[in-house]
Amino acid sequence: MTAIDWGWFPDHLGDMASLTLEHLSIAVPAVLLGLLIALPLAVVAHRVRMLRGLILGASNVLFTIPSLAFFVLLLPVTGLTRSTAVTGLTIYTLVVLIRNTVEGLDSVPSRAREASLAMGSRPLRTLLTVELPLALPVIMAGVRVATVMAISLVSVASYIGYGGLGQLFTDGFQRSYTTPVIAGVLLTLLLALLADAVLVAVQYLCTPWARHRTNAKGA
Amino acid sequence: MHALGPAPYERQGGLTVLELLSHLAHWLTSPAQWSGSGGIAVRLLEHLRYSLLATFVGAVLALPLGLLIGHTRRFAFLAINLAGFGRALPTVGLVTLVFLAGGLSMWPVYVSLVALAVPVIVTNTYAGMTAVDPDVTDAARGVGMTGLQVLWQIELPLALPLVMTGLRLALIQVVSTATIAAYVSFGGLGRYIFDGLAQRDLVQVLGGAVLVAVLAVLLDLVLAAVQRSLFRHRPAAAR
């Protein structure tokens, strides 16, 4: 194995920074878009028993499709653009996001919901101000898993030219040069770790009522 | 840094979606495509061989570890961190790294597929073990069972549904990811995807992707059926 070429790093700081940004510009919209789709679907799955199996089953089937296949299947629709990468990843985050949101909503004590309704809140208000906040720890656990997965999977999109740090793998592979590959792996791991830490902080800030309890379940 | 990777892909010139689908259907069903050394039948078997072997090796490594962590209730942080690490580790990077380190062999493929399978199996096995009611294991110890007996006769059977779920999830992910074998010049269904990308043959790429997806879904259905028949007597089993 060729040793790491340390001289490569200072010469490519700019590349690493721009690839990291590209990486984030694919992973972050994918997770946000995934949440946007998953939340309403999960609420429906939580409320309507008949659709529950259908929604959860469908998202499970989507999960079985290889991520590379997603990107490729989207090519005729979205072409070779960044949206192909984002859309493919979005679909991949859905299964975790939907499942955790449904589980989170299920875990809300029915007393809390009933109390809110009895006090005159409309169902939508109850959902937004009582149920979703109480379900937040489990939902956030899903968001964390989905984010880490998305960051790791962005590199698959390097096959279609939008891989963020994954470009370093293709680069190293084509030139039989180990250093960029190691840099890419380490930066991806670091990025996933940082994103996870940010989400933990966000959850801490969003759930002031949970701070004095022992660790929220889910993670 | 200029654009790397495969040549930019252009929309298949003037092909409507309907035409594309009909080409795809033809590709998937023509007998010529299925036979021969590069035929779908051969690629399908290669893909199955990589996937099953990697999942099996992953299970051999991961099951004892998951059982040990679950039984002793120690090193739980190991299971949790392993899961996070496994999710964050980019498989494409790992396969490239092992390939550059070890040269042309099946090692890069198996190392990265096993690395994909192990965390999933460990965490689900561990989760299954911790879900076992401590009253039950206490009772088992109370009637004089040794630690090993408790593990084999009490904990493992009770944890089995989640262990199976872990194996299923691992197999799905391995089947999906085994396409990377073609990336380092081996076979499997990924061959169609990478060759198609290189030749800008969208139909071939789509055909490969559809085959991998169908294989993953079918294997999952088979394992789900096995799981159901194993635990038929348990109303609240699995998941």
Interface residues (C-beta under 8 A of the other chain):
Chain A: M1 T2 D15 S18 L19 V61 F63 T64 I65 P66 S67 L68 A69 F70 V72 L73 L75 P76 G79 L80 V145 V148 M149 I151 S152 L153 V154 S155 V156 S158 Y159 I160 G161 G163 L165 G166 Q167 L168 F169 T170 D171 G172 F173 Q174 S176 Y177 T178 V181 I182 G184 V185 T188 L189 A192 L193 D196 A219
Chain B: M1 A3 L4 G5 P6 P8 Y9 E10 R11 Q12 V17 L20 I80 G84 F85 R87 A88 L89 P90 T91 V92 G93 L94 T96 L97 F99 L100 A101 G102 I172 V175 S176 T177 T179 G190 I193 F194 L197 L202 V205 L206 G208 A209 V210 V212 A213 A216 V217 D220
